[in-house]
Amino acid sequence: MNTHFALRYRQDFTTVDTGSPAANIVETQSGNKLYELLDADVEINSRPTDGIFAGSTLDIGRINVYGAELASFDGAALTVRKPRWDFTVYGGRRFSFFSDPAQRAIGGANLTLKIDPTMSVELETLWYIKGSNRIALRKRLRDRWLISESLRAYGGSPVDFNAAVLYSSRTGRDTLRGGYFQKLTANDYEYDYTTDARNAVSQNGSQTNQLLRLYLGPIGRYSQLNIEAHHQFFSRLRASAALVVRELNNNGNQTPFATSFRDYRVNAQYFPWWKIETLFEYHQRGSDRLSPLGATTLDGLTGTGETAVKDLTGEIRRSFFEGRFSLSGGVYYRRISEQDIFFYEENLHQSGVLGSAWVRLDRHTRTYFDYSLDNDFYLFTPALNNSQVFRLGVNWKY
């Protein structure tokens, strides 16, 4: 029997004003300074002589289960592992840190069928208000290629199709990833599957959850293609490049958070000396925004958002005392172009510095410190004039 326990407390200290975009989303909630139990469970493993339950595991407590969605609840999960299949069934009471949902019961199941050593099929389902289901197929070809396809449905409607391919060279110096994603319908949730939950206590005559802080607008159908390549030139230098292209199926469905774009990224990792690591990255993104001039109201958001972003980042890291202590520091430079019905802002400049450190006190405990400084970015209100963010925390598990 194994036990696991994790309790974390994090408090962010910032010099920006209340309501600033630099503030963390958690800081907007009333419980942003509370101690919360993240997970704690007891794991019971079966014995080889337990018949049909041989090779099974029972988890009891506050647990997280991955499947069609991430399910976080207080309850139990039973996993049975066999040579040709794995099966997990779970259920319990959903916990929430920032709301009081009326619907608490949650459950689901995952089934993996091992067709042969190179092929498997996964069936995953989650039951919470509406059903979320996913089927995935994985197949390995000639030891170097791995292909996978998946289809996801929510509330009885197909919503996502995803296909991916992975190549790894025999030497391990080269990897290639590619993928295609299609949003099939708009019958999906807005941010996560708990959005439809009602409050246990009525607010303003309605039981609908009032804390929809992350509504990003209506969901539009789109297609997305991505490709990523990694190469190790020699023992001290690694480099990679990535490309993501997204196209809305109907450009008229564009919102400030959903638009067609092209995203490029190139980075390198170099080890000049022992225990020293340097990282460099260049990132560029261009969005196909509509013209904002057609807006007929002052709050019209047509065409609003960034049109171009360019980032350049450099960082250096050093470990000490056989990995017990680590320091890192870096700088970044960014240029942003944005538009709305009132302004066209071209090549706005922003730069800053980054720093962090962590100390491993023992095998259970690690302390960390993060610092960042951004110069003035006057487009935001209130202005982020030399915004500084400090984060100090302790991670401990038993």
ABEGO torsion letter per residue (X at the ends): XBBBBBBBBBBBBBABBBGBAABBAAAABAAAABBBBABBBBBBBBBAAAEAABGBBBBBEBBBBBBABBBBBBEBBBBBBBAABBBBBBBEBBBBAABBBABABBBEBBBBBBABAABBBBBBBBBBGBBBBBBBBBBBBGGABBBBBBBBBBGGBBABBBBBBBBBBAAGABBBBBBBBBBABABBBAABAAAABBBABBBGGBABBAABAABAEBBBBBBBBBBBBBBBABAABBBBBBBBBBBBABAAABBAABBBBBBBBBBBBBBABBGBBBBBBBBBBBBBBBBAAABABAABABGBEBABBBBBBBBBBBBBGGGABBBBBBBBBBBBBBBBAABBBBGBBBBBBBBBBBBBABAABBBBBBBBBBBBBAABOBBBBGBBBBBBBBBBBX
